[in-house]
Amino acid sequence: KTQTKKMSTTIKLKVIIDGEMRKFKFCKKSQAYDDFLSKIYQLWKKKFSETDPKVYATLLTKYLDSDNDWISFSTEEEWKELLDDMSDKDTIKISVEAPKKSAQDQWKE
């Protein structure tokens, strides 16, 4: 008797921002990279108070792959690659960093 492992359409994501970790389920089939980013902003509204859509594009996102390397991703194509690479995993660990303010921006405040 061989048991076939049922392919799950959801995956658990462990997301770390500024040392704070959150875990949630994510549907691999229907949700795109933009949906992932929206979820991040929803969870960390206090950390990301900017409403400027350009901020979304500047997030630094990385995931821990099966070789224990942190791999950066920032496009829909890389997001699909991440889900492909990690398809045998139940949980994916992701690190998200907000863009650092430049020295010029800090002087303006």
Rosetta constraint file for C-alpha pairs under 8 A:
AtomPair CA 9 CA 27 HARMONIC 5.79 0.50
AtomPair CA 9 CA 28 HARMONIC 5.51 0.50
AtomPair CA 9 CA 29 HARMONIC 6.20 0.50
AtomPair CA 10 CA 25 HARMONIC 6.27 0.50
AtomPair CA 10 CA 26 HARMONIC 5.32 0.50
AtomPair CA 10 CA 27 HARMONIC 4.29 0.50
AtomPair CA 10 CA 28 HARMONIC 5.54 0.50
AtomPair CA 10 CA 29 HARMONIC 7.89 0.50
AtomPair CA 11 CA 25 HARMONIC 5.59 0.50
AtomPair CA 11 CA 26 HARMONIC 5.34 0.50
AtomPair CA 11 CA 27 HARMONIC 6.47 0.50
AtomPair CA 11 CA 28 HARMONIC 6.77 0.50
AtomPair CA 11 CA 89 HARMONIC 7.91 0.50
AtomPair CA 11 CA 90 HARMONIC 5.72 0.50
AtomPair CA 11 CA 91 HARMONIC 6.01 0.50
AtomPair CA 11 CA 92 HARMONIC 7.54 0.50
AtomPair CA 12 CA 23 HARMONIC 6.72 0.50
AtomPair CA 12 CA 24 HARMONIC 5.58 0.50
AtomPair CA 12 CA 25 HARMONIC 4.44 0.50
AtomPair CA 12 CA 26 HARMONIC 6.11 0.50
AtomPair CA 12 CA 90 HARMONIC 6.19 0.50
AtomPair CA 12 CA 91 HARMONIC 4.57 0.50
AtomPair CA 12 CA 92 HARMONIC 6.37 0.50
AtomPair CA 13 CA 23 HARMONIC 5.51 0.50
AtomPair CA 13 CA 24 HARMONIC 5.50 0.50
AtomPair CA 13 CA 25 HARMONIC 6.17 0.50
AtomPair CA 13 CA 26 HARMONIC 6.84 0.50
AtomPair CA 13 CA 91 HARMONIC 5.62 0.50
AtomPair CA 13 CA 92 HARMONIC 4.99 0.50
AtomPair CA 13 CA 93 HARMONIC 6.01 0.50
AtomPair CA 13 CA 94 HARMONIC 7.03 0.50
AtomPair CA 14 CA 21 HARMONIC 6.53 0.50
AtomPair CA 14 CA 22 HARMONIC 5.67 0.50
AtomPair CA 14 CA 23 HARMONIC 4.42 0.50
AtomPair CA 14 CA 24 HARMONIC 6.82 0.50
AtomPair CA 14 CA 91 HARMONIC 7.00 0.50
AtomPair CA 14 CA 92 HARMONIC 6.09 0.50
AtomPair CA 14 CA 93 HARMONIC 4.69 0.50
AtomPair CA 14 CA 94 HARMONIC 5.99 0.50
AtomPair CA 15 CA 21 HARMONIC 5.46 0.50
AtomPair CA 15 CA 22 HARMONIC 5.32 0.50
AtomPair CA 15 CA 23 HARMONIC 6.30 0.50
AtomPair CA 15 CA 93 HARMONIC 6.01 0.50
AtomPair CA 15 CA 94 HARMONIC 4.73 0.50
AtomPair CA 15 CA 95 HARMONIC 5.74 0.50
AtomPair CA 15 CA 96 HARMONIC 7.02 0.50
AtomPair CA 16 CA 20 HARMONIC 5.40 0.50
AtomPair CA 16 CA 21 HARMONIC 4.33 0.50
AtomPair CA 16 CA 22 HARMONIC 6.57 0.50
AtomPair CA 16 CA 93 HARMONIC 7.82 0.50
AtomPair CA 16 CA 94 HARMONIC 6.27 0.50
AtomPair CA 16 CA 95 HARMONIC 4.84 0.50
AtomPair CA 16 CA 96 HARMONIC 6.08 0.50
AtomPair CA 17 CA 21 HARMONIC 6.54 0.50
AtomPair CA 17 CA 95 HARMONIC 6.34 0.50
AtomPair CA 17 CA 96 HARMONIC 5.30 0.50
AtomPair CA 17 CA 97 HARMONIC 6.12 0.50
AtomPair CA 18 CA 97 HARMONIC 7.29 0.50
AtomPair CA 26 CA 31 HARMONIC 7.55 0.50
AtomPair CA 27 CA 31 HARMONIC 5.93 0.50
AtomPair CA 28 CA 83 HARMONIC 7.16 0.50
AtomPair CA 31 CA 35 HARMONIC 5.70 0.50
AtomPair CA 31 CA 36 HARMONIC 7.28 0.50
AtomPair CA 32 CA 36 HARMONIC 6.58 0.50
AtomPair CA 32 CA 76 HARMONIC 6.74 0.50
AtomPair CA 32 CA 79 HARMONIC 7.64 0.50
AtomPair CA 33 CA 37 HARMONIC 6.36 0.50
AtomPair CA 33 CA 75 HARMONIC 6.92 0.50
AtomPair CA 33 CA 76 HARMONIC 5.22 0.50
AtomPair CA 33 CA 79 HARMONIC 5.85 0.50
AtomPair CA 34 CA 38 HARMONIC 6.14 0.50
AtomPair CA 34 CA 76 HARMONIC 7.69 0.50
AtomPair CA 35 CA 39 HARMONIC 6.23 0.50
AtomPair CA 36 CA 40 HARMONIC 6.38 0.50
AtomPair CA 37 CA 41 HARMONIC 6.36 0.50
AtomPair CA 37 CA 56 HARMONIC 7.01 0.50
AtomPair CA 38 CA 42 HARMONIC 6.10 0.50
AtomPair CA 39 CA 43 HARMONIC 6.18 0.50
AtomPair CA 40 CA 44 HARMONIC 6.13 0.50
AtomPair CA 41 CA 45 HARMONIC 5.47 0.50
AtomPair CA 41 CA 48 HARMONIC 6.53 0.50
AtomPair CA 44 CA 48 HARMONIC 6.22 0.50
AtomPair CA 45 CA 49 HARMONIC 5.69 0.50
AtomPair CA 48 CA 98 HARMONIC 7.70 0.50
AtomPair CA 50 CA 55 HARMONIC 7.16 0.50
AtomPair CA 51 CA 55 HARMONIC 7.73 0.50
AtomPair CA 52 CA 56 HARMONIC 7.96 0.50
AtomPair CA 53 CA 57 HARMONIC 7.43 0.50
AtomPair CA 54 CA 58 HARMONIC 6.78 0.50
AtomPair CA 55 CA 59 HARMONIC 6.73 0.50
AtomPair CA 55 CA 99 HARMONIC 7.84 0.50
AtomPair CA 57 CA 74 HARMONIC 7.68 0.50
AtomPair CA 58 CA 98 HARMONIC 7.46 0.50
AtomPair CA 58 CA 99 HARMONIC 6.07 0.50
AtomPair CA 59 CA 74 HARMONIC 7.85 0.50
AtomPair CA 59 CA 96 HARMONIC 6.80 0.50
AtomPair CA 59 CA 97 HARMONIC 5.99 0.50
AtomPair CA 59 CA 98 HARMONIC 5.27 0.50
AtomPair CA 59 CA 99 HARMONIC 5.90 0.50
AtomPair CA 60 CA 72 HARMONIC 7.38 0.50
AtomPair CA 60 CA 73 HARMONIC 7.77 0.50
AtomPair CA 60 CA 74 HARMONIC 7.37 0.50
AtomPair CA 60 CA 96 HARMONIC 5.65 0.50
AtomPair CA 60 CA 97 HARMONIC 5.01 0.50
AtomPair CA 60 CA 98 HARMONIC 6.45 0.50
AtomPair CA 60 CA 99 HARMONIC 6.90 0.50
AtomPair CA 61 CA 72 HARMONIC 5.71 0.50
AtomPair CA 61 CA 73 HARMONIC 5.70 0.50
AtomPair CA 61 CA 74 HARMONIC 6.56 0.50
AtomPair CA 61 CA 94 HARMONIC 6.98 0.50
AtomPair CA 61 CA 95 HARMONIC 5.73 0.50
AtomPair CA 61 CA 96 HARMONIC 4.59 0.50
AtomPair CA 61 CA 97 HARMONIC 6.52 0.50
AtomPair CA 62 CA 70 HARMONIC 5.79 0.50
AtomPair CA 62 CA 71 HARMONIC 5.09 0.50
AtomPair CA 62 CA 72 HARMONIC 4.11 0.50
AtomPair CA 62 CA 73 HARMONIC 5.82 0.50
AtomPair CA 62 CA 94 HARMONIC 5.59 0.50
AtomPair CA 62 CA 95 HARMONIC 5.17 0.50
AtomPair CA 62 CA 96 HARMONIC 6.59 0.50
AtomPair CA 63 CA 69 HARMONIC 7.98 0.50
AtomPair CA 63 CA 70 HARMONIC 5.35 0.50
AtomPair CA 63 CA 71 HARMONIC 5.31 0.50
AtomPair CA 63 CA 72 HARMONIC 6.58 0.50
AtomPair CA 63 CA 73 HARMONIC 7.74 0.50
AtomPair CA 63 CA 82 HARMONIC 7.89 0.50
AtomPair CA 63 CA 92 HARMONIC 7.06 0.50
AtomPair CA 63 CA 93 HARMONIC 5.67 0.50
AtomPair CA 63 CA 94 HARMONIC 4.29 0.50
AtomPair CA 63 CA 95 HARMONIC 6.16 0.50
AtomPair CA 64 CA 68 HARMONIC 5.62 0.50
AtomPair CA 64 CA 69 HARMONIC 5.54 0.50
AtomPair CA 64 CA 70 HARMONIC 4.63 0.50
AtomPair CA 64 CA 71 HARMONIC 6.41 0.50
AtomPair CA 64 CA 92 HARMONIC 7.04 0.50
AtomPair CA 64 CA 93 HARMONIC 5.62 0.50
AtomPair CA 64 CA 94 HARMONIC 6.49 0.50
AtomPair CA 65 CA 69 HARMONIC 5.50 0.50
AtomPair CA 65 CA 70 HARMONIC 6.43 0.50
AtomPair CA 65 CA 71 HARMONIC 6.86 0.50
AtomPair CA 65 CA 85 HARMONIC 7.78 0.50
AtomPair CA 65 CA 86 HARMONIC 7.19 0.50
AtomPair CA 66 CA 86 HARMONIC 7.49 0.50
AtomPair CA 73 CA 78 HARMONIC 5.48 0.50
AtomPair CA 73 CA 79 HARMONIC 6.55 0.50
AtomPair CA 74 CA 78 HARMONIC 6.59 0.50
AtomPair CA 74 CA 79 HARMONIC 7.33 0.50
AtomPair CA 75 CA 79 HARMONIC 6.17 0.50
AtomPair CA 76 CA 80 HARMONIC 6.28 0.50
AtomPair CA 77 CA 81 HARMONIC 6.28 0.50
AtomPair CA 78 CA 82 HARMONIC 6.09 0.50
AtomPair CA 79 CA 83 HARMONIC 6.37 0.50
AtomPair CA 80 CA 84 HARMONIC 6.12 0.50
AtomPair CA 81 CA 85 HARMONIC 5.98 0.50
AtomPair CA 82 CA 86 HARMONIC 6.04 0.50
AtomPair CA 83 CA 87 HARMONIC 5.67 0.50
AtomPair CA 86 CA 92 HARMONIC 7.21 0.50
AtomPair CA 101 CA 105 HARMONIC 6.08 0.50
AtomPair CA 101 CA 106 HARMONIC 6.64 0.50
AtomPair CA 102 CA 106 HARMONIC 6.50 0.50
AtomPair CA 103 CA 107 HARMONIC 6.41 0.50
AtomPair CA 104 CA 108 HARMONIC 6.57 0.50
AtomPair CA 105 CA 109 HARMONIC 6.96 0.50
